[in-house]
């Protein structure tokens, strides 16, 4: 259709181009330009990546998912997925045919009604018919022309503004994170200074947590508590026994040296070594001896 000097206003009236308000929808059009440009750029990038992935990973036409149970729900899911992929192809041909049929019917109706509309009696009907035809043609032309103008402009706007918006958003988020970190550090420093000035509160807190942990061990894990107590008892008994043995060995060595020198007998270093079993047992600590005996008693029926 040839471009007309008229356009359709918000109330679908034919208005001359000279009466059109160019600032009527500035805010709406600006936002729509950014959204449409972002959508176009994003769709182009997504399409580019998906095509590259499909070329790198060709689909096998024989591969199907047979590792799941074939139930009614699975079949319904497959039906919906197949309809998503095949729906546009099946619908596009009938829609195109319907549009062509409607166009032919519209032209046929116009040619059939043209002789009657020339009669003066049908002059009002002719005016309505021509007005409807003109409005429809102008509306289609307006949509096409608007899309042709706005598509490159929207892409350019999105290409320039999106990096700025994203960088400013990232900078604002970074500033907020840094502010939160500074606030946390400040609060922690204040709390540490307060604890240093009031150590009794920290001791009370530690005691409370310790009591709760012991109560938890006693109620939920008594075996773990018994193992801890038994291990501490064995460790303490082993330390006492080792200390007592060391002192006893020292005293025995002194007495033995005195008696051997008095009786004129050779020193212990000149005597033969005891059997290996005795040496191995002598090198073991008391806690290890007690632990082995405890394990041996448990294994016996």
N, C-alpha and C positions, 0 to 999 in steps of 0.2 A: 504494500500500500504506500502511496506517496505521503511524505511527511506533511502534516497539516499544521496551520498556525493556531489551532485550538487544542485545548486539553480538557481532561475530566477533573472536576474539583472533588472535594470530600463528599459532596452530596450527589455525585454522579451526574452533574449538570455540565453541559458543554459551555466552556467559558473561553473567550478569546485569550490568546497568549499574552497580550498587553496587560490584562487585568490580573495576571497570576502574581501571587505574593511569593517572592523567592525566599523569604525568611520565615515562612509559616511553620516549617518543621525542621529547623536547623539542628536542634538538640537531638531529636530522634534520628535524623539522618547521620549526624556525626557518630553517634553510638553505633548505629547499624553499620556504618562504613568500617569501624574498627572490628566489630564482630564478624562481619562478612569477610573482610580481609584476612583476619586470623583463621577463620574456617577454611578459606581457600588455600592459604599458605600451609596450614596444618594438613589439609587433605592431600595436597601435592607431595608434602614430605612423607606422609604416611604411605601414600601410594607408591612413591619411589622406593621406600624401604621394604614394603611388602613384595613388590615385584623383584627386587634384588634377592630377598630371602627365598622366594619361590623359584628363582633361577638357580640358586645355590642348593636348594633342597627340592628337587622335582618330586611331585606326588605320584605314588604308585597307584594305578587305577585298580589293581587287584587287591590292594591292602584294605581290609575292613577290620573293625573292632569286633572280634569274636570271643574275647576273653571274659565277657560278662553275660549274665543270665538274660535271655530274651523274654522279657515280660511286657505287659501292656504299656507300662509307663515308659520303658525303653523304646518301644515301637512308636509311641506318641512323640517322644523326644526326637527320634530320627525323622518322623514325619514333619515336625515343625522346622527342624534344621533344613531339610530338603526343600520345604516350601519357601524358606528365606532365600535360598540360592536360586531356585527355579521360578519363583513367583514373578519377578520382574520380566523375565523372558516370556512367560506365558501371558502376562497381562498386557505387555507393551503392544503386541500385535493386535489384539482386539480393540485396544484403546485407539491405536492409529487408524484402524479400519472404521471405528465408530466416529472419530473426528472427520475422516474423509467423507463418510456417509452423511454426517450432519452438515458438512460444508456443501455437499451436492444437494441435499434436501433444502438447505437454506437458499441456494441459488435457484433451484427449481421452483420453490415457493415464491421467490421474488419474481421470476419470469412469468409464473402463472397469475400472480396477483397484479402484475404491472398493468394489464389492460383495464382491470376493474378500478385500480387506484387512480387512473387518469380521468375517471368520471367525476364531475364536480360534486356529486352526492357523497362520494367516498373521500373527499379532500381531507377531513380530519383524520381518517384512518391512514391515509397516505403520509400525513405529517408524523403520526406516531411511528409508522413503519420506518420512515427515513431517519427519524431521531434515534430510534433503537439501533438501526444499522450503523449510524454515524458514531454513536456512543461506544458500541462494541468495537468498531474499528479503531477509534481513537484510544480506547483502553488497551487494546493489544499493542498498538504502536507505542503507547506511552511506557508500557512494561518493557518492551524490547529495547527501546532507546535508553530508558533509565538503567537497565542492566548493563547495556553496552558502555555507558558512561561511568557507572559506579564500580564496575569490576576492577579495572586497572588502578583507579584512584584508591579503592579500599585496600588493594594489595600493597600499594606504596605506603599508605598510612600505617598498616599493620607492620610492614617491614621496618619502618622507622621508629614506631612508638613501642612495639612489644619489647625490644631489648632494653629500652630506657625504663619501661615499667617494671620489667623483671629485675633489672639491676638495682633500681630504687627500692623495690620490695625486699630484695636480699640484703641491701645495706641497712634498711630499717630493722629487719629481723636481727641482723648482726649487732646493731646498736642495742636492741632490747636484750639480747643474750648477754652482751658485755655489761649492761646495766644490772641485770639480774645476778651475774657472777660477782660484780663489785658489791652489791647489796649482801649477798651471801657471805663474802669474805669479811665485810664489815661486821655483820651480825656474829659470825664465828669468833672474830677477834674480841668483840665485846663480851661474849659469853665466856671465853677462856680467861679474860681478865677478871670477870666476876667470879669464876670458879677458883681462881688463885686467891682472891680476897675472901672467899667463903668456902673453904675446903670441906666443911662439915656437910654441906648439901651434896657435894659430889660423893662423899663417903656414904651418906645415907642412900643415894641413888645406886651406888655399886652394891651396897648391902641388900637393898630391895631386889635388884636384878639377880644377885647371887642366891637369895632365898627363893625367888621364883624358879630359878633354874634347878636348884636342888629339889624343890617340890615337884617340878616336872619330871626329873629323873626318878624320884621316889614313886610317883604315881604311874608314869607312862613307861619308864625303862628301868625297873628295879635291878635287872641283871647288869646293866651298864654301871649303875651306882655301886653295886656289890663288887664288880671288877675293879672299879677305881679305888674303893676302900681297901680291897684285898691287895692291890698293887702297891698302894701307899704303905700298908702295914708291912708287906714283905720288904719293901725298900728300906723302911725305917729299921726293921729288925735286922736286915742285912748290914746296914751301916753300923748299928750298935755292935753286932757280932764281929764284924770285920775290925772295928776299933779295939774291941776286947781281945780278939785273937792277936792283933799286932802287938798290943802291950804285953800279952802273955808270952808270945814268941820272943819278944825282946828280953823279958825277964828270964825265960827259960834259957835263952842263949847265954846270958851273963852267968847264970848259975852253972850251966853246963861247962862253960869255959873255965870257971873257977875250979869245979870238981875235977875236970880232966887234967888241969895243970897241977892240982894237988895230988892226984893219984898217978901222975906221970903217964897218962894215956894219950894216944895220938888225937889230934884235932879232928873235928867232923869233916873238914874239907879233904882229909886224907883217906876217909872211909869210902867204900864202893857206893855207887848210886843205888837208890831203891828201885823197885820194878816200875815200868812205865805207867801202869794203872795208878799207882800211888802218887807218882809225880803229876799225872793229869788231874787227879782229884785234889791235890794240894794247890794247883794253880787256880781252881775254881773258887769263886767267891761264895759266901754263905747264901746270898740270895739265889744264886744259880742252883746251889745244892738243894735249897728248900723248894724251889720251883720244880726241879726234876722229881723230887720225892712227891710233891703234890700231884704232878702229872702221872706218875707211876701209880699212885693210889687210885686216881680216877679211872685208869685203864683196867685195874684189877676188878673182876666181877664181884 
